[in-house]
Amino acid sequence: MRKPWMADITLLLIAFIWGSTFLIVQQAIVSLPPNTFNAVRFTVAALFLLLILAIKSPKQLMEWRRPLLKAGIILGFWLCLGYALQTVGLLYTTPSKAGFITGLSVVLVPLFSFMLMRERVKPVAVIGVILAAAGLYLLTQNQEFSFNLGDILVFGCAICFAMQIVFTGKYAPSFSALPLAIVQLGTVAIMSWIYAFFFEDWSRAFDPAIIFLPEVATGLVVTSIFATALAFLAQTALQKQTSSTRVALIFALEPVFAALTSYVFIHEVLNGRQLTGCLMIFTGMILAELPIKEWLETARKRRADGGSKSA
């Protein structure tokens, strides 16, 4: 698969799978406790990627060192906390709202990158943050401004995902992608099992009457294999065949797909105010990702080159 448009279509499918998981997970955790669900999900995903690594590059299994484990554990900590808050939050809020609130992680990344890594914040990213914050207000309010418990938890998830993205940018260039992902997902699995052991009825994960319920089995297969393991492999392989800007735009559609699947399958309808909020969050996500400054600089150089040639 070498054609960019084929890569874009595949990445669009990944965004659709990610968007649809909000509804799928919400239905699954009715029968299987949230963090127990995450424990099974990430155990399967980590083992699946470990099997692929063992088949594809067995020598890399002998090259794992303390720096790799440390980086993977840090990333896994933020990822685990994010998914824990998101999954529990889905008990109290709707898939559509959860999708767009989670999308706020995109606009939070520039702020956290500035605070933690001292990276320069683009002015357009600041506009995106303000726009997304206003959109969050419209999305979550009724007659008066109010977060419900689910909205608060999912907003915490967005913060954790943003932190995970920031630290991924720090550690990813130093390590091979697949080993780092395995350690990261394995950390999520272990932390989720620990939480489930102390605070949830973890034994449900080993009850065939529960684990083979259609909504639970479907949720685990879709999220662990397709939305986690295969999505990661596809993203890693295909992102090299298209531009980072196009990837950002495609993945920004994730909350849109979350809203669409909720509308189609459970007939969730957002009112006009909430839809306006969703649009503002979506626009803020786009502004946070687009390299507008680079585009303007390229256009300026082209005009300068054109002027010099005319002269």
C-alpha positions in Angstrom: 0.0 0.0 0.0 2.0 2.9 -1.3 -0.6 5.4 -2.5 -1.3 8.2 0.0 -5.0 8.1 -0.6 -5.1 4.5 0.5 -3.2 5.4 3.6 -5.7 8.2 4.3 -8.6 5.8 3.9 -7.1 3.3 6.3 -6.4 6.1 8.9 -10.0 7.3 8.4 -11.1 3.8 9.3 -9.0 3.9 12.4 -10.6 7.2 13.4 -14.0 5.6 12.9 -13.1 2.6 15.0 -11.9 4.9 17.8 -15.0 7.0 17.6 -17.3 4.0 17.7 -15.6 2.6 20.8 -17.3 5.2 23.0 -20.6 3.6 22.5 -19.2 0.0 22.4 -17.4 0.5 25.8 -20.5 2.2 27.4 -22.5 -0.9 26.5 -19.9 -3.4 27.7 -19.2 -1.8 31.1 -22.9 -2.4 32.1 -21.9 -6.0 32.7 -18.1 -5.8 33.2 -16.7 -3.2 35.7 -14.8 -0.3 33.9 -11.3 -1.0 35.1 -11.7 -4.8 34.9 -12.8 -4.2 31.3 -9.6 -2.1 30.7 -7.5 -4.7 32.4 -8.7 -7.4 30.0 -8.6 -5.1 27.0 -5.0 -4.0 27.5 -3.7 -7.4 28.5 -5.0 -8.8 25.2 -3.6 -5.9 23.2 -0.2 -6.1 24.9 0.1 -9.8 24.4 -1.0 -9.5 20.7 1.7 -6.9 20.0 4.2 -9.0 21.9 3.4 -12.0 19.7 3.9 -9.8 16.6 7.2 -8.5 17.9 8.3 -12.1 18.7 7.5 -13.1 15.1 8.7 -10.0 13.3 11.8 -9.0 15.3 12.7 -11.5 18.0 16.1 -9.9 18.6 14.4 -6.8 19.9 13.1 -8.9 22.8 16.6 -9.2 24.1 17.3 -5.5 23.8 14.9 -4.1 26.4 16.7 -2.0 28.9 15.8 0.1 31.9 15.4 3.4 30.0 12.8 1.7 27.7 11.0 0.3 30.7 11.0 3.7 32.5 9.7 5.5 29.4 7.0 2.9 28.8 5.9 3.0 32.4 5.6 6.8 32.4 3.5 6.7 29.2 1.5 3.8 30.5 0.7 5.6 33.8 -0.9 8.6 32.0 -2.6 6.3 29.4 -4.0 4.1 32.2 -5.3 7.1 34.2 -6.9 8.5 31.0 -8.7 5.4 30.1 -9.8 4.7 33.7 -11.4 8.2 33.9 -12.9 7.9 30.4 -14.4 4.5 31.0 -15.9 5.3 34.4 -17.1 8.6 32.9 -19.1 6.8 30.3 -21.2 5.4 33.1 -22.5 9.0 33.7 -22.3 10.8 30.4 -23.2 10.2 26.7 -20.8 8.8 24.0 -21.2 12.0 21.9 -20.2 14.3 24.8 -17.4 12.0 25.9 -16.0 11.9 22.4 -15.8 15.7 22.0 -14.6 16.3 25.6 -11.8 13.7 25.1 -10.9 15.6 21.9 -9.9 18.5 24.1 -6.6 16.6 24.7 -5.5 17.9 21.2 -5.8 21.5 22.2 -4.3 21.0 25.7 -1.1 19.5 24.2 0.4 22.9 23.2 -0.2 24.3 26.7 1.4 21.3 28.5 4.3 21.3 26.0 4.9 24.9 26.9 4.6 24.3 30.7 6.7 21.1 30.8 9.0 21.2 27.8 9.2 25.0 27.3 8.1 24.5 23.7 6.8 27.7 22.0 3.1 28.0 21.8 1.7 29.0 18.4 -0.7 31.9 18.5 -3.3 30.0 16.5 -3.1 27.2 19.1 -4.0 29.7 21.8 -7.1 30.7 19.7 -7.9 27.0 19.4 -7.8 26.5 23.2 -10.1 29.5 23.8 -12.5 28.3 21.1 -12.5 24.8 22.5 -13.1 26.0 26.0 -16.1 28.0 24.9 -17.3 25.0 23.0 -17.0 22.9 26.2 -19.1 25.4 28.0 -21.9 25.1 25.4 -21.6 21.3 25.2 -21.9 20.7 28.9 -24.4 23.3 30.1 -28.2 23.0 30.3 -30.1 26.0 31.6 -27.0 26.9 33.7 -23.3 26.0 33.4 -22.9 22.6 35.0 -20.6 19.6 34.5 -22.1 16.2 35.5 -19.8 13.6 37.1 -19.2 11.9 33.8 -18.2 15.2 32.1 -15.7 15.9 34.9 -14.2 12.5 34.7 -13.8 12.6 30.9 -12.3 16.1 31.1 -9.7 14.6 33.5 -9.2 11.9 30.8 -8.5 14.6 28.2 -5.8 16.1 30.5 -4.2 12.7 31.0 -4.2 11.9 27.3 -2.6 15.3 26.6 0.1 14.5 29.1 0.6 11.1 27.5 1.0 12.8 24.1 3.5 15.3 25.4 5.7 12.6 27.0 5.3 10.4 23.9 6.9 13.3 22.0 9.7 13.3 24.5 10.5 9.6 24.6 9.3 8.1 21.2 12.3 9.4 19.2 14.7 7.4 21.5 13.1 4.0 21.3 11.6 1.6 18.8 7.9 2.1 18.5 6.7 -1.5 19.0 8.7 -2.3 22.2 7.7 1.1 23.7 4.0 0.4 22.9 4.1 -3.1 24.5 5.6 -1.7 27.7 3.1 1.1 27.7 0.1 -1.1 27.1 1.4 -3.7 29.6 1.7 -1.0 32.2 -2.0 0.0 31.6 -3.0 -3.7 32.0 -1.1 -4.2 35.3 -2.3 -1.0 36.8 -5.9 -1.7 35.8 -5.7 -5.2 37.3 -4.4 -3.8 40.5 -7.2 -1.3 40.7 -9.8 -3.9 39.8 -8.5 -6.4 42.4 -9.0 -3.9 45.2 -12.0 -1.9 44.2 -14.1 -3.9 41.7 -15.4 -7.4 41.2 -12.5 -8.5 39.1 -13.7 -12.2 39.1 -16.3 -11.2 36.5 -13.5 -11.2 33.9 -13.2 -14.9 34.4 -17.0 -15.7 34.4 -17.9 -17.1 31.0 -21.5 -16.1 31.5 -20.3 -12.4 31.5 -17.3 -12.4 29.3 -19.2 -14.1 26.4 -22.1 -11.7 26.5 -22.4 -10.2 23.0 -21.8 -6.6 24.1 -18.9 -7.6 26.4 -17.2 -9.9 23.9 -17.7 -7.5 21.0 -16.4 -4.6 23.2 -13.2 -6.5 24.1 -12.5 -7.7 20.6 -13.0 -4.3 19.0 -11.1 -2.3 21.6 -8.2 -4.6 22.3 -7.4 -6.0 18.8 -8.8 -3.4 16.4 -8.9 -0.1 18.3 -5.6 -0.7 20.2 -3.2 -3.3 18.7 -4.0 -3.2 15.0 -4.8 0.6 15.0 -1.3 1.2 16.5 0.4 -0.9 13.9 -1.5 0.7 11.0 -0.9 4.2 12.3 2.8 3.5 12.7 3.1 2.0 9.2 0.9 4.3 7.3 1.6 7.7 8.8 4.9 7.7 6.9 2.9 7.6 3.6 0.9 10.8 4.2 1.5 14.2 5.7 1.3 14.8 9.5 -1.3 17.6 8.8 -3.6 15.2 7.0 -3.2 12.7 9.8 -4.2 15.3 12.3 -7.2 16.3 10.3 -8.3 12.7 9.9 -7.9 11.8 13.6 -9.8 15.0 14.5 -12.9 13.3 13.1 -12.9 10.8 16.0 -15.5 12.7 18.1 -17.6 13.3 15.0 -17.7 9.5 14.5 -18.6 9.1 18.2 -21.6 11.4 17.7 -22.7 9.7 14.5 -22.6 6.1 15.9 -24.5 7.3 19.0 -27.1 8.9 16.8 -27.5 5.8 14.6 -27.5 3.1 17.2 -29.0 4.7 20.4 -30.7 7.8 18.8 -28.7 10.3 20.9 -29.6 13.8 19.6 -27.7 16.9 20.7 -29.5 20.2 20.9 -28.5 23.2 18.9 -26.4 24.7 21.8 -24.5 21.4 22.2 -24.0 21.0 18.5 -22.5 24.5 18.4 -20.2 23.5 21.3 -19.1 20.4 19.4 -18.3 22.5 16.3 -16.3 24.9 18.3 -14.3 22.1 20.0 -13.7 20.5 16.6 -12.5 23.8 15.1 -10.3 24.3 18.1 -8.8 20.9 17.5 -8.1 21.7 13.9 -6.5 25.1 14.8 -4.3 23.4 17.3 -2.9 20.9 14.8 -2.6 22.9 11.5 0.9 24.2 10.8 -0.5 27.6 9.6 2.8 29.5 10.3 4.7 27.0 8.1 2.1 27.4 5.4 2.4 31.2 5.5 6.2 30.9 5.4 6.1 28.6 2.4 3.7 30.9 0.6 6.0 33.9 1.4 9.0 32.0 0.0 7.1 31.0 -3.2 6.1 34.6 -3.8 9.7 35.8 -3.2 11.0 33.1 -5.6 8.4 34.1 -8.2 9.3 37.7 -7.9 13.0 37.0 -8.3 12.4 34.9 -11.4 10.2 37.6 -12.9 13.0 40.1 -12.3 
